[in-house]
Amino acid sequence: MATPHQGLSMSTSRDKILITGAGGMLGSYTDFGIQTTRDTLNVEDLAQVRVVFAKHKPSVIFHFAAATNLVECEKDPPGTYRANAVGTYNVALAAREVGAKLVYVSTSAVFDGKKEAPYVENDIPNPQNHYGHSKYMGELVVLGMLPDAIVARTCWMFGGGPDKDHKFIANILKQLEKSKIDVIGGKRGSPTYGKDFVETLVDLVEKGERGVFHVGNEGAPTRVDIAREIVKIAGAKTEIVEADAAVFEKQYPGAGARGNESIASTKITLRPWQEALQEYIGTEWKGLIK
Ligand SMILES: NC(=O)c1ccc[n+]([C@@H]2O[C@H](COP(=O)([O-])OP(=O)(O)OC[C@H]3O[C@@H](n4cnc5c(N)ncnc54)[C@H](OP(=O)(O)O)[C@@H]3O)[C@@H](O)[C@H]2O)c1
């Protein structure tokens, strides 16, 4: 017999997807389901998680809520573990109680960055900072408690537009009037459009998938490559100059220390990062680039 979350038509299953942390960047791409934010569902509060899940009876949970600011996570380890490890335990426990399929968003920060090639699903995690440890604990909890769950690891996610993008791409877009911008090169990642990521999660659920998936737009650029692509897409003349990563590491110890962060999948393929970036800038930043 099919479990309640397998083989549902998307109109039914999208309505019954409950999203935690829907007020964040990734939440901008879930215009469906039951949206919860810290105010309506604090994942650190087990009693509240149980009440909210029992009320809505979701068939699927997209668990986005997390402490995500790497610098803050290093400053406040207890708070980081409470949100990311204990919070995920609470969500997994309550999901099991209501029979919901859990989709947990994890990160390439579970890896140590020493591999030359992009990390694939069966590489062994070896986190190097509190954020990575806390997210890996979340993975272990989810996979240990819910054999039907999906763990979707991603990397360098972008999106949110002018209101919710507080990261690298917005930062570059806002400086394009300058003649030159210094950007730290060296390490590689997988820039991933939040919109593509959410569509992939929905697709995986629809197909009744389970287990660990690396969900990233194809490619493994450095931040210098990305900045140059932004300049090209925007039709700007700004020169991108590669800066010294050691300076950043001195300012924010631990936060930028890992090497390679890029991911690839042995199971699925998303479109190339350049194509996704072009769509993001062309739609969500249309008319806003000076
Ligand atoms: N962005 C990336 O590059 C990236 C890469 C890999 C994985 N991820 C994962 O993707 C997920 C979504 O990330 P994002 O980029 O959308 O981050 P985000 O913009 O920081 O969103 C996270 C949301 O979670 C909420 N939250 C934090 N603690 C909470 C709690 N105790 N209870 C309820 N809500 C809480 C935050 O609310 P407040 O604003 O009130 O704190 C925020 O709205 C996270 O699980 C993250 O670890 C992100």
The ligand as an SDF file (V2000), in Angstrom:
LIG
                    3D

 48 52  0  0  0  0  0  0  0  0999 V2000
   21.5360   29.7550    1.8350 N   0  0  0  0  0  0  0  0  0  0  0  0
   22.4350   28.8120    1.5890 C   0  0  0  0  0  0  0  0  0  0  0  0
   23.4350   29.0440    0.9060 O   0  0  0  0  0  0  0  0  0  0  0  0
   22.2340   27.4260    2.1260 C   0  0  0  0  0  0  0  0  0  0  0  0
   23.1440   26.4310    1.7510 C   0  0  0  0  0  0  0  0  0  0  0  0
   22.9640   25.1480    2.2480 C   0  0  0  0  0  0  0  0  0  0  0  0
   21.8950   24.8570    3.0760 C   0  0  0  0  0  0  0  0  0  0  0  0
   21.0380   25.8490    3.4400 N   0  0  0  0  0  0  0  0  0  0  0  0
   19.9180   25.5000    4.3250 C   0  0  0  0  0  0  0  0  0  0  0  0
   18.7260   25.9280    3.7000 O   0  0  0  0  0  0  0  0  0  0  0  0
   17.7380   26.2440    4.6870 C   0  0  0  0  0  0  0  0  0  0  0  0
   17.1200   27.6020    4.3920 C   0  0  0  0  0  0  0  0  0  0  0  0
   18.1530   28.5640    4.3520 O   0  0  0  0  0  0  0  0  0  0  0  0
   17.9180   30.0770    3.9270 P   0  0  0  0  0  0  0  0  0  0  0  0
   19.0450   30.4480    3.0520 O   0  0  0  0  0  0  0  0  0  0  0  0
   16.5000   30.3070    3.4820 O   0  0  0  0  0  0  0  0  0  0  0  0
   18.1890   30.7900    5.3310 O   0  0  0  0  0  0  0  0  0  0  0  0
   17.4550   32.0160    6.0250 P   0  0  0  0  0  0  0  0  0  0  0  0
   17.0800   33.0470    5.0340 O   0  0  0  0  0  0  0  0  0  0  0  0
   18.3370   32.3900    7.1690 O   0  0  0  0  0  0  0  0  0  0  0  0
   16.1090   31.3530    6.5570 O   0  0  0  0  0  0  0  0  0  0  0  0
   16.0780   30.5400    7.6850 C   0  0  0  0  0  0  0  0  0  0  0  0
   14.7860   30.8320    8.3960 C   0  0  0  0  0  0  0  0  0  0  0  0
   14.7230   29.9830    9.5530 O   0  0  0  0  0  0  0  0  0  0  0  0
   14.1820   30.7500   10.6010 C   0  0  0  0  0  0  0  0  0  0  0  0
   14.5330   30.1930   11.8990 N   0  0  0  0  0  0  0  0  0  0  0  0
   15.7410   30.1970   12.5300 C   0  0  0  0  0  0  0  0  0  0  0  0
   15.6150   29.5950   13.7280 N   0  0  0  0  0  0  0  0  0  0  0  0
   14.3090   29.2250   13.8550 C   0  0  0  0  0  0  0  0  0  0  0  0
   13.5720   28.5730   14.8550 C   0  0  0  0  0  0  0  0  0  0  0  0
   14.1420   28.2020   16.0130 N   0  0  0  0  0  0  0  0  0  0  0  0
   12.2600   28.3170   14.6380 N   0  0  0  0  0  0  0  0  0  0  0  0
   11.6780   28.7000   13.4850 C   0  0  0  0  0  0  0  0  0  0  0  0
   12.3070   29.3510   12.5140 N   0  0  0  0  0  0  0  0  0  0  0  0
   13.6230   29.6040   12.6900 C   0  0  0  0  0  0  0  0  0  0  0  0
   14.7790   32.1370   10.4120 C   0  0  0  0  0  0  0  0  0  0  0  0
   14.0080   33.0630   11.0990 O   0  0  0  0  0  0  0  0  0  0  0  0
   14.7020   34.3480   11.7880 P   0  0  0  0  0  0  0  0  0  0  0  0
   15.0290   35.2640   10.6530 O   0  0  0  0  0  0  0  0  0  0  0  0
   13.6530   34.8370   12.7210 O   0  0  0  0  0  0  0  0  0  0  0  0
   15.9350   33.8390   12.4770 O   0  0  0  0  0  0  0  0  0  0  0  0
   14.6950   32.2890    8.9020 C   0  0  0  0  0  0  0  0  0  0  0  0
   13.4610   32.8310    8.5050 O   0  0  0  0  0  0  0  0  0  0  0  0
   18.4710   26.1510    6.0330 C   0  0  0  0  0  0  0  0  0  0  0  0
   18.1540   24.9100    6.6240 O   0  0  0  0  0  0  0  0  0  0  0  0
   19.9350   26.1940    5.6710 C   0  0  0  0  0  0  0  0  0  0  0  0
   20.7410   25.4970    6.6180 O   0  0  0  0  0  0  0  0  0  0  0  0
   21.1800   27.1190    2.9960 C   0  0  0  0  0  0  0  0  0  0  0  0
  1  2  1  0
  2  3  2  0
  2  4  1  0
  4  5  1  0
  4 48  2  0
  5  6  2  0
  6  7  1  0
  7  8  2  0
  8  9  1  0
  8 48  1  0
  9 10  1  0
  9 46  1  0
 10 11  1  0
 11 12  1  0
 11 44  1  0
 12 13  1  0
 13 14  1  0
 14 15  2  0
 14 16  1  0
 14 17  1  0
 17 18  1  0
 18 19  2  0
 18 20  1  0
 18 21  1  0
 21 22  1  0
 22 23  1  0
 23 24  1  0
 23 42  1  0
 24 25  1  0
 25 26  1  0
 25 36  1  0
 26 27  1  0
 26 35  1  0
 27 28  2  0
 28 29  1  0
 29 30  1  0
 29 35  2  0
 30 31  1  0
 30 32  2  0
 32 33  1  0
 33 34  2  0
 34 35  1  0
 36 37  1  0
 36 42  1  0
 37 38  1  0
 38 39  2  0
 38 40  1  0
 38 41  1  0
 42 43  1  0
 44 45  1  0
 44 46  1  0
 46 47  1  0
M  CHG  2   8   1  16  -1
M  END
$$$$
